Amino acid sequence: MGEILIQSKNLKKYFVDTGGWLSKRKNTVKAVDNVDLEIYQHETLALVGESGCGKSTLARLLINLLEPTDGEVCYKGENIFSLSAEATKQFKKQVQFIFQDPYACLNPRMKVSDIIGEPLTTHKLANGTSKENRVEELMNLVGLRKEFMNRYPHQFSGGQRQRIGIARALALNPELLICDEPVSALDVSIQSQILNLLKDLQGQFGLTYFFISHNLSVVRYMADRVCVMFLGKVVELGNCKEIFEQPLHPYTAFLMNAAPIPNPRLRNRERLLLEGEVPSPINPPPGCSFHARCPYVQEICRVEEPKLTDRGGRKCACHFSLT
Amino acid sequence: MESQQQAIEQSQYLEESFFAELIQSFKQNKSALVGSIVLVLFISAAVLAPFIAPYDPYNVDMSQQFQRPSAQYLLGTDMFGRDILSRIIYGSRISLVIGLIPTLISMVIGTILGLVAGYYGKKTDYIIMRLADIVMAFPSLLLAMVVMYTLGASLLNIFIAISMVNWAGTARVVRSQTLVLKEKEFVEAAKIMGVKNWVILLRHLFPNCIPSLLVLFTLGIPDAIMSEATLSFLGVGVQPPMASWGLMVSTGKEFLFMAPWVAIVPGVAILIVALAFNFLGDGLRDALDPYLKQ
């Protein structure tokens, strides 16, 4: 494994809802709670978890789009929240983002050439002909015809728009790409095209991906390592193959089990399904946040919060762990 | 080469389709169409006033006092024997200027303040919006009159008075649009790239507010025309002998029973133009609203 590219230390983001100045209500949502995570150079780290577990918040913290409540994010050893203006500018060149919604991520009133060229003009790297050449090069790279340069986003399909978004993210030759569910809004046939494009680009430029997804088959195809989140906390982290084949945390096991099976002949095996509701992140239960739904729950789970500990090259936050 | 040609053709087709759609929508919306036609006539009258006015609007001829509408004087004459039709035509110039310039000024102020309030939020938003609330809480006519009394009656001061009153509405609309737009992912993308805040405002937020601004603009013009007419009617607006429609109603009201046309004709002119702008504004709003499209 290579060097650590970006690392979060005790990262916390709490959203406080005071309910206005007349209300005494004070609710705290712990969207990201004490997350320690390392992303190594040239790897793909996938982040999985159900809706509302803090995946997108974590992604937005890693690129300094949100201020954390506590903790730090170190990019190449330096905390990104205390960088000088010049260093922040450099950081923003090296980390880029690919969005989930290909419709909302492109300004409807800008031409494609201006959208892809915006990072270049912002960092004063190119203008005029040099910008045009670079935009052509990028469009070629992501498989768009250069004749589309003067079109507007509404003239493209979802897959093409996502390609535009990728071209924009690549314009500054970043090292780290954070992909927030980049294919979940696309047709299945287009999904594979985009995933293969991302893989090709990774090989070509040695990119590092932080890949957020709902879709476990996508994760299995893309990731080197997988990080499983539940209610703002990392519950399991490890090698992709190992996690898929032998999950340690009960939540991971249920998550893997809930994934649809494409082959109908294999479908008749018994499925483990979770009972109950996801606990509200506003008032998470004491102890292990998963205890209300865990079939293996013991007394200690209701009282003590399990720590993320090393289990033979993997990390898992459970008092017992499967196998 | 062929595909390039195709791409160009297609883009032209799509560019045109926006206006084609607008025209299509106006064809179905008869009141918007009528409004546009009236406004074209109104604007040509203002521009071509010296060529189409049958008489000099300032020429006093006491022998022709209070002539009824006739073949010689189509809309009659006033107490100084001036031809009312000519005065209406010249008055359209003032109405046009009063309609356009203060609306434009108030739109510029309102747009800037609305964008800033919506984008920066927190204290900035609070201060700007409370200021807008204060302006809106006052009866707008009263506020305009206070401005006119303190600054004195002149065309420039009418601009200031009307702009001061009208910016708040624009600011509110633009702010609410900005609040929605700034959460969009393309704004996030710009922030991630390190685009400066004012560039985001200018390049990403403002262009997406333009359709609403267009509607506000057409609806703001009749408001301004009405305000000028009211101010002139009350004697704090345009001063005689300038031919303003509001002023004509004001001076004509003394002879309402003896020569009703002196006050009624300019009154009807105000009504028609204000209605035409409102129809056009409504039509534009419907045409640009994606939810109303079939």
Interface residues (C-beta under 8 A of the other chain):
Chain A: I63 L65 T88 K89 K92 K93 V95 Q96 F97 F99 Q100 D101 A104 C105 L106 N107 P108 R109 M110 E118 P119 T122 H123 R145 E147 F148 N150 R151 Y152 Q155 G165 R168 L172
Chain B: S3 Q4 A7 Q10 S11 L14 K184 E185 F186 E188 A189 A190 K191 I192 M193 G194 V195 V199 R203 H204 P207 N208 I210
